[in-house]
């Protein structure tokens, strides 16, 4: 007589288990299935397409009633098992009936996590787990209105896309800083958010829900920070919790899930468990592939075989039509791991392989996921990819052939082939120009044909054309790359940020095909500056991409303390300011007070956590940040000028103050120091400053591009002007030109040497229109820059920068 | 100086550490730098660069590396190893995260 097999649950895992059992031995068991849901076995994974309207419920039924009947399986629909009597080898159902078993399989699955939020019982609040949830959502969608989805993981995003497809206005609230953070790296998460926004779905990250609002029906969601989002429907999709209560009550070992061994046996050898309710080697699974692997193993085990389950490596694909996302394995970067990144800006794709010891350990694909399964296969099989790692990222179809030769491909193009789409330049015209004008660089091709002068995405093709024409005589433009994360030099990056209207660091990295996912300590501060300079008032400063001094608005010292330098306009101060500085120094035990070379006072040795309070006191006495710590406008040094000095020709002090009040707050590629001397004796040392003014009887001599750092460099003469207003105008124009053209960490004198002093002089002095335009752009930027960062922080902004996360006073055992 | 070895110290929430950033935890035994990467992993190192003692918690975090603010040494967040060509190693501490709360294992 057949042995009695009882299965509790009828989800996807037991469905597959039944198939595997029947395939191997139709007669081995008399099978009874208890299903608490009133439905037949259906494909839960396909609920998303049902919601989106791509499928209907009948399409996703796996086994209907007839299937159970045909296989002689007793199926109790809508009947839950309430207890397991392990001693008697019986299960007890909700209607009091009992069923005896020789083998028992628990497959109670999981349920959606619903945190104890106020308002979670309101009508219109659903999870996304079964057909009932989908029915509720479809009914809500039919009425239109707004939906808020809490949770930007796989399920939440599929729900969001489905509801949007049904015509609802959808907002996704996600706790983490990037979507699907378990499956995607930050770069792919960013692209995904952009793609969803492109479909009209609002995506809010770092959104912690505090409450669901409404009396009877839900009307909105409130975040911890007070923001509110109106809603007619709220879908909570923040994760799942294994259903362990039945197993727990029966005395089986349970942690987060029901504990099983590699044979999927629970702590009672007559009872097995599989699916989302189990915990195996510390892992609980919520995806279908592991459940199927478990089903195969368990079928063999139940039939006396020796298969064992060793855990699953996961791959995930987002099921939102038109948005391709794939991830597998462990894609986190780390020591001993390398990343291979391929970004194709034109095709909006991002591919990243994480490689350790010449083996793929993680895959993240966005936009083009065709090679996902192939990468995943190499990952699972532990294939040594060392031999083809250079072309690996291009996918399966590029392997085994000789490496593709891009020059050959370009050479094969017809003369009519369009190379530069922006300016409509074809191959024939470029080749003609190279031959006739004897061009040898991309710059020259740009100048003569306009090809690659706009968005720049055809630069590679133009280079290939030069190479075809000149052979080895052509060397790819020697502009050194910004850093190891990109092949582009600073100029190209700056030009492309403007040409393509790139407005965030992730956007730059994607559009310019960065080779790393997160950048490095060299390129991130540079990009942050370039974006700030390109989009004043619009770009949101990324503090984590700033050097500590600019993040803390003070200078870090060798012992980790900071120095604080308040602004002293033009080097002038007052007894009240000096008194306030003395008071602050005493109150905070500041160990050193020094006069700087820039005519200010430096408070040295301030503890980081004291900075906001120190600033508050200095602010109270009318002092603001001196930006002594920044790649920014620092000091304007002055002499006393004609107000006191018997040789003075102009009021150099007042001019210095005017200049400083006009220029302060401006971020620049490197530090910028000014000086104004009242006569050619030059007591303020104006001729070794980034911008210097020497007053003479007839007016003002303007100098620029000097420095007294590792190199002592005397200034170049810019020109002579007659009025203070003109000094300000010429100075702002020069500074703005430097802000727009300078490479990050390039002093003004290095910039001038690179661009040419004469070129700069001609532009500033001889072209009043351009000068005026530079001044206008500078003043626009200043409108957004002249806010005292100290006052903002003294009032609590960025407070976590200054406070430790925790301070432990004495030994104490916790958690 | 060692703390009560083996103890787990609850130090705060992951959300309170800036992404691609760090926070400091001061204890009587050592100062700890807690780093949060772009993909929300958290690592703990002693907050002291082996080169000249720089506070690593003030560095720029990129990938699973931090660049020391004082002289640019690059330190691996997982192992604490200073990246070649510079020598040295920073003490790394185990981290546990439960429900978004971070605990650090004391050395």
Interface residues (C-beta under 8 A of the other chain):
Chain A: X175 X176 X177 X178 X181 X185 X186 X206 X208 X332 X333 X334 X335 X516 X517 X518 X519 X520 X521 X524 X525 X543 X544 X545 X546 X547 X548 X549 X551 X552 X556 X558 X559 X560 X800 X804 X805 X806 X807 X808 X809 X810 X811 X812 X813 X814 X815
Chain B: X3 X4 X7 X8 X9 X10 X11 X12 X15 X16 X17 X18 X19 X20 X21 X23 X24 X25 X26 X27 X28 X34 X37 X38 X39 X40 X41 X52 X53 X54 X55 X58 X59 X60 X61 X62 X63 X64 X67 X69 X70 X72 X74 X76 X78 X79 X81 X96 X103
